Amino acid sequence: MIAIISHPDCLLHSAGDMHPERPDRVKVIQDALKQYNFKSKPAFFQASLAKPEQLKLVHDAEYVDWIFTNAPKDRLIRLDEDTLMNPYSLQAARRAAGAVIDAVDLVMEGRAQAVFCNIRPPGHHAEADKAMGFCIFNNVAVGVAYAMQRYGLERIAIVDFDVHRGNGTQAIFQEDKRVLFCSSFEHPLYPGYDAAMDNEHILSVPLPAETGDKAFRRQLDAAWFEALKKFRPQLIFFSAGFDGHQDDPLAYWRLGKADYIWLTEKIREIARESCEGKMISVLEGGYNLEALADCVPAHVEAMEIDSQSS
């Protein structure tokens, strides 16, 4: 079974009417998922609230406490140049991280084979001690740490296909060999890239502007899939950013729905062999609403073990 987790609180977080990371992203995805003709009907769940101690699995206690203490009651505050909080942002950020924790429980307890978390704010730029790039808490990192703590997992893979490098996730797990971090991103683009940080469990694929399907598939095939098979993950996370789409306004790749299906199916087959298909996909970027409505349901369906290859 495929499960989908979201929450209405994620619609209430807003950084202003002109900000690209806007509530409509989650709304159009949720509407598209409910209308999509899935081969097997998914189950829909509402996200729990992440607890402070769960957030502190990857974030500094001082940072988490500061966010809780300083969350605004009646105005916008700025955490960095791109990341703002309104009076509902803390609740939304706790739902976002809580969704991933819920997803871990669903797949590890055998109640779902795979889960998509339709949440915001996104998370993969948030570092242990600071917000960055629209992100307050690192949702995927919290889920990974929770899975290791609660279920004793020793090999978890993260596949981050957002067009912006997941610097926060990488920094959090930089020295943790239990986590294989596979990241593709446009270079040079925010937040930058230092190849010296790569190692045997940090597999970066920097690709230039105008990258299309052939180069994208060739480079990922060369860099990731054999390493993932050898690693034999017990659980696989996607940091699912759809801003590499050819119509996205914030980047310059030329990907389409077929490329997201291709990558998802490649990872699904590895998951089938290594962890009985246990996958958790978490929304990161993607700022063209039509592209999100088109690509996300296809990505979700492609995670299902019984779905047909396209």
C-alpha positions as CSV (number, residue, x, y, z in Angstrom):
1,M,0.0,0.0,0.0
2,I,1.1,3.6,-0.7
3,A,0.3,6.1,2.0
4,I,0.1,9.9,1.7
5,I,0.6,12.1,4.7
6,S,-0.2,15.8,4.8
7,H,-2.0,18.3,7.1
8,P,-4.0,21.5,6.7
9,D,-1.5,23.3,9.0
10,C,1.0,23.2,6.1
11,L,-1.2,25.6,4.1
12,L,-1.1,28.2,6.9
13,H,2.7,28.8,6.8
14,S,3.4,31.8,4.5
15,A,6.4,33.9,3.8
16,G,4.4,36.5,1.9
17,D,2.4,36.6,-1.3
18,M,5.4,37.0,-3.6
19,H,7.4,34.1,-2.0
20,P,7.8,31.1,-4.4
21,E,7.5,28.6,-1.5
22,R,3.7,29.2,-1.2
23,P,0.8,27.3,0.2
24,D,-0.6,26.5,-3.2
25,R,2.2,24.0,-3.7
26,V,0.8,21.6,-1.2
27,K,-2.8,22.3,-2.2
28,V,-2.3,21.5,-5.9
29,I,-0.4,18.4,-5.1
30,Q,-3.1,17.1,-2.7
31,D,-5.8,17.8,-5.2
32,A,-3.9,16.0,-7.9
33,L,-3.2,13.0,-5.7
34,K,-6.9,12.7,-4.8
35,Q,-7.9,12.9,-8.5
36,Y,-5.2,10.7,-9.9
37,N,-6.2,7.3,-11.2
38,F,-3.8,5.2,-9.2
39,K,-3.6,1.5,-10.0
40,S,-4.0,0.8,-6.2
41,K,-5.9,3.4,-4.2
42,P,-3.5,5.1,-1.6
43,A,-4.4,5.7,2.0
44,F,-4.4,9.3,3.2
45,F,-3.3,10.3,6.7
46,Q,-2.9,13.6,8.7
47,A,0.5,14.4,10.1
48,S,1.3,14.4,13.8
49,L,3.2,17.2,15.5
50,A,7.0,16.5,15.9
51,K,8.0,16.8,19.5
52,P,11.0,19.0,20.5
53,E,13.0,16.0,21.6
54,Q,12.5,14.4,18.1
55,L,13.7,17.6,16.4
56,K,16.7,17.6,18.7
57,L,17.8,14.3,17.2
58,V,19.5,16.3,14.5
59,H,19.1,19.9,15.5
60,D,21.0,21.7,18.3
61,A,18.9,22.0,21.4
62,E,19.6,25.8,21.5
63,Y,18.3,26.2,18.0
64,V,15.1,24.2,18.6
65,D,14.4,26.1,21.8
66,W,15.0,29.4,20.1
67,I,12.5,28.6,17.3
68,F,9.9,27.6,19.8
69,T,10.5,30.6,22.1
70,N,10.7,33.2,19.3
71,A,7.9,31.9,16.9
72,P,5.9,35.1,16.1
73,K,2.4,35.6,17.4
74,D,1.2,38.3,15.1
75,R,3.8,39.2,12.4
76,L,6.5,37.9,10.0
77,I,10.0,37.3,11.3
78,R,13.0,36.6,9.1
79,L,15.3,33.6,9.9
80,D,17.6,34.2,7.0
81,E,17.4,36.0,3.6
82,D,14.9,33.6,2.2
83,T,13.3,31.9,5.3
84,L,10.5,33.6,7.2
85,M,8.0,32.6,9.9
86,N,4.4,33.8,10.4
87,P,2.3,32.9,13.4
88,Y,1.5,29.5,11.9
89,S,4.9,28.5,10.7
90,L,6.0,26.7,13.8
91,Q,2.9,24.5,13.7
92,A,3.5,23.8,10.0
93,A,7.1,23.0,10.5
94,R,6.3,20.6,13.3
95,R,3.7,18.9,11.1
96,A,6.2,18.6,8.3
97,A,8.8,16.8,10.4
98,G,6.0,14.9,12.2
99,A,4.8,13.6,8.8
100,V,8.1,12.0,8.2
101,I,8.2,10.4,11.6
102,D,4.7,9.0,11.0
103,A,5.9,7.7,7.6
104,V,8.8,5.8,9.3
105,D,6.3,4.2,11.7
106,L,4.0,3.2,8.8
107,V,6.7,1.5,6.7
108,M,8.6,-0.1,9.6
109,E,5.5,-1.5,11.1
110,G,4.4,-2.9,7.8
111,R,1.3,-0.7,7.4
112,A,2.5,0.8,4.2
113,Q,5.1,-0.2,1.6
114,A,5.9,3.4,0.7
115,V,4.8,6.9,1.8
116,F,4.7,10.3,0.3
117,C,4.8,13.3,2.6
118,N,3.1,16.3,1.0
119,I,4.4,18.9,3.4
120,R,5.9,22.3,3.8
121,P,8.0,24.1,4.8
122,P,10.6,22.0,3.1
123,G,13.7,20.8,5.0
124,H,16.9,19.8,3.2
125,H,18.7,23.1,3.5
126,A,18.2,23.4,7.3
127,E,21.4,22.7,9.2
128,A,21.8,21.5,12.8
129,D,21.9,25.1,14.1
130,K,20.1,27.3,11.6
131,A,17.3,27.8,9.1
132,M,18.2,28.2,5.4
133,G,16.6,28.3,2.0
134,F,12.9,28.2,2.9
135,C,13.7,25.4,5.5
136,I,13.2,25.6,9.3
137,F,13.7,22.0,10.4
138,N,15.3,19.2,8.3
139,N,12.4,16.9,7.8
140,V,14.2,14.1,6.1
141,A,17.1,14.2,8.6
142,V,14.7,14.0,11.5
143,G,13.0,11.0,10.0
144,V,16.4,9.2,9.3
145,A,17.6,9.8,12.9
146,Y,14.2,8.6,14.3
147,A,14.4,5.5,12.2
148,M,17.9,4.7,13.5
149,Q,16.9,5.5,17.1
150,R,13.5,3.8,17.2
151,Y,14.1,0.8,14.9
152,G,17.8,0.3,15.2
153,L,18.5,0.7,11.5
154,E,22.1,0.7,10.4
155,R,21.9,1.5,6.7
156,I,19.7,4.2,5.4
157,A,19.9,5.8,1.9
158,I,18.8,9.3,1.0
159,V,18.2,10.1,-2.7
160,D,18.0,13.9,-3.0
161,F,17.0,14.9,-6.6
162,D,16.1,18.6,-5.8
163,V,17.9,21.0,-8.2
164,H,19.4,22.7,-5.1
165,R,22.0,20.8,-3.1
166,G,20.7,19.4,0.2
167,N,23.5,21.1,2.2
168,G,21.7,20.7,5.5
169,T,21.1,17.0,5.2
170,Q,24.7,16.5,3.9
171,A,26.2,18.4,6.8
172,I,24.1,16.5,9.4
173,F,25.2,13.1,8.1
174,Q,28.7,14.1,6.8
175,E,30.5,11.7,9.2
176,D,27.7,9.1,9.7
177,K,28.5,6.1,7.6
178,R,25.1,4.6,8.4
179,V,23.7,7.1,5.9
180,L,24.4,7.0,2.1
181,F,23.5,10.4,0.8
182,C,23.0,10.6,-3.0
183,S,22.5,14.1,-4.2
184,S,22.0,15.6,-7.7
185,F,21.9,19.3,-8.2
186,E,22.5,22.2,-10.6
187,H,26.0,23.7,-10.2
188,P,26.7,26.5,-9.7
189,L,23.5,27.3,-7.9
190,Y,22.4,28.0,-4.3
191,P,23.7,26.9,-1.8
192,G,27.0,26.1,-3.5
193,Y,29.2,23.0,-3.6
194,D,32.6,21.9,-2.3
195,A,33.7,18.6,-3.8
196,A,36.1,18.2,-0.9
197,M,33.1,17.2,1.2
198,D,32.3,14.2,-0.9
199,N,33.4,10.8,0.5
200,E,32.4,7.1,0.2
201,H,28.9,7.8,1.6
202,I,28.4,11.3,0.2
203,L,27.7,10.8,-3.6
204,S,27.3,14.1,-5.3
205,V,26.3,14.7,-8.9
206,P,26.7,18.3,-9.8
207,L,25.2,19.1,-13.2
208,P,25.2,22.3,-15.3
209,A,22.3,24.5,-16.4
210,E,20.4,23.1,-19.4
211,T,20.9,19.5,-18.3
212,G,18.3,17.4,-19.9
213,D,17.1,13.8,-19.7
214,K,20.0,12.0,-21.4
215,A,22.8,13.6,-19.3
216,F,20.7,13.4,-16.1
217,R,20.1,9.7,-16.5
218,R,23.6,8.9,-17.6
219,Q,25.3,10.7,-14.7
220,L,23.0,9.2,-12.1
221,D,23.3,5.8,-13.5
222,A,27.1,6.0,-13.3
223,A,27.2,7.5,-9.8
224,W,24.5,6.0,-7.7
225,F,22.8,2.7,-8.6
226,E,25.7,0.2,-8.1
227,A,26.7,2.0,-4.9
228,L,23.1,1.8,-3.6
229,K,22.9,-1.9,-4.4
230,K,26.2,-2.6,-2.6
231,F,25.1,-0.5,0.4
232,R,21.8,-2.6,0.7
233,P,19.8,0.1,2.5
234,Q,17.2,-1.0,5.1
235,L,15.1,2.0,4.2
236,I,15.3,4.6,1.4
237,F,14.2,8.3,1.6
238,F,13.7,10.6,-1.3
239,S,14.2,14.4,-0.8
240,A,11.8,15.0,-3.7
241,G,12.4,18.3,-5.3
242,F,10.7,18.9,-8.7
243,D,12.4,22.2,-9.4
244,G,14.6,20.5,-12.1
245,H,11.5,20.5,-14.3
246,Q,11.8,22.4,-17.5
247,D,9.1,24.8,-16.5
248,D,10.3,25.6,-13.0
249,P,11.0,29.3,-12.5
250,L,14.0,29.0,-10.0
251,A,16.4,26.8,-12.0
252,Y,17.6,25.8,-15.5
253,W,17.4,22.1,-15.9
254,R,15.2,20.5,-18.7
255,L,13.7,17.5,-17.0
256,G,10.1,16.2,-17.4
257,K,7.7,13.8,-15.8
258,A,9.3,10.8,-17.5
259,D,12.7,11.5,-15.8
260,Y,11.1,11.5,-12.4
261,I,9.3,8.3,-13.1
262,W,12.6,6.7,-14.4
263,L,14.5,7.6,-11.3
264,T,11.8,6.5,-9.0
265,E,11.5,3.2,-10.7
266,K,15.3,2.7,-10.6
267,I,15.3,3.3,-6.8
268,R,12.1,1.2,-6.4
269,E,13.9,-1.9,-7.9
270,I,16.8,-1.4,-5.5
271,A,14.4,-1.0,-2.6
272,R,12.6,-4.2,-3.7
273,E,15.8,-6.2,-3.4
274,S,17.3,-4.6,-0.3
275,C,14.4,-3.6,2.0
276,E,11.1,-5.0,0.7
277,G,10.3,-1.8,-1.0
278,K,10.4,0.5,2.0
279,M,10.6,4.0,0.7
280,I,9.6,7.4,2.1
281,S,9.4,10.4,-0.2
282,V,9.3,13.9,1.2
283,L,8.5,17.1,-0.7
284,E,11.3,19.6,-1.0
285,G,11.3,22.1,-3.9
286,G,9.3,22.6,-7.1
287,Y,7.7,25.9,-7.8
288,N,5.6,25.5,-11.0
289,L,2.2,24.4,-9.9
290,E,1.3,22.7,-13.1
291,A,4.5,20.7,-13.1
292,L,3.9,19.6,-9.5
293,A,0.4,18.5,-10.3
294,D,1.7,16.5,-13.2
295,C,4.8,14.9,-11.8
296,V,4.1,14.2,-8.1
297,P,1.3,11.7,-8.6
298,A,3.4,9.8,-11.2
299,H,6.4,9.8,-8.8
300,V,4.2,8.4,-6.0
301,E,2.7,5.7,-8.2
302,A,6.1,4.7,-9.4
303,M,7.1,3.9,-5.8
304,E,4.6,1.0,-5.6
305,I,6.2,-2.4,-6.0
306,D,3.4,-3.7,-8.1
307,S,3.3,-0.7,-10.5
308,Q,4.3,-1.4,-14.1
309,S,7.4,0.1,-15.5
310,S,6.7,3.0,-17.9
